[in-house]
Amino acid sequence: MVDQEPVIADLPTGEAVPSGEPEPAQSQQPPPPAQPPQQPQPPSQSQPQPAKKQPSASSSLAARLAAGPSNMDAFLTRLSRCMSTPAGIDAILMFVGYSSRLAAELLDAAGRSAIHATAHRLITLAFSLPPRTAILLSSAPAARANPLASLALTLATRLRALAALLSEGRVFMRSWALLSMYLWGRRLVLSLVRPAVSEKGAENKKTGQALDNTIACTQFVSLLIFQSLENVYFLGSKGVLPVTPAQQGKALRWSTRAWAVYVGVELGRLFIERRRKNSEDAADVSSEEHKAWRQGWQRSVVRNLAWAPLTVHWSLEKGFLNDLTTWSIAYIPAVIAGRNVWRENA
């Protein structure tokens, strides 16, 4: 297979091209200190059996408080390792940003539903009053009648602002991706001009290599277009390039369409890989290596299947999904990426 370059890419609105993601290991909590077993004493007639001493609530609380800093230190140390590489930073920020955006949509839906219910009750009460009854409305009756709904809407606004900030930070960090893509393209060109080695079954290998070359070149070109147009959009939105808002929107849509091509080709590549792997390892499907490959393959398929409808939605001017559905789907690859980097830095 032609050298495949791992690429971290994301849309300016916060929608990301995936990275790899094995399942994470669960964080291990330190076990409580074991108490030595007490040897039972035979009852004596001269001395009464002493009552079994129970640990006090204060000692148990003290033990928990003492373990708290250790657990927090372990968590922060692991988080620091996760964010020590560009890929790790992107995965963590994507997980936090997408979680914030999904939570904002859920809070917004719940808050608006509660306010609508309050307004409906007020209207019903108004119609039940006797004729010619004067009704006085305050400036914000719904907010005062349902403070929890108002709080939910305020929190949703804050979470959207956080998600937008994290998204912009990710786009800025990815703006240098053209440098790594140059190295990927260089290795790709070298692999294409490398002379073929004659061996048994060379005809089949030549056919498979041609397919791999086509897939790799298509993915490289699609991501090159994606990253270039995204940079045009981002730098234009900041006033660095003389790009009008209309041109920015056009660059954004076409960059997403290039990303959609990459996702579609990647799904095809994954199924070709599975067919080849099953034919090669037909007698060794129970090995640990094959199981690890199958788990990674399944996660890659799920991740790209989640991106597929989103890339089409974001490539259209108005889209076809509502915000809650969009961010519910986008949360899937965000969790996969976050769990992957968390496990790798255990």
Secondary structure, DSSP 8 states (H G I E B T S, - for coil): --------EE-TTS-EE---------------------------SSS---------HHHHHHHHHHHHHHHHHHHHHHHHHHTTSHHHHHHHHHHHHHHHHHHHHHHHHHHHHHHHHHHHHHHHHHHHS-TT------SSHHHHH-HHHHHHHHHHHHHHHHHHHHHHHHHHHHTTHHHHHHHHHHHHHHHHHS-----TTHHHHHHHHHHHHHHHHHHHHHHHHHHHHHHHHHHHHTTSS---HHHHHHHHHHHHHHHHHHHHHHHHHHHHHHHHHHHHSTT-TTSHHHHHHHHHHHHHHHHHHHHHHHHHHHHSSS-SS-HHHHHHHHHHHHHHHHHHHHHHT-
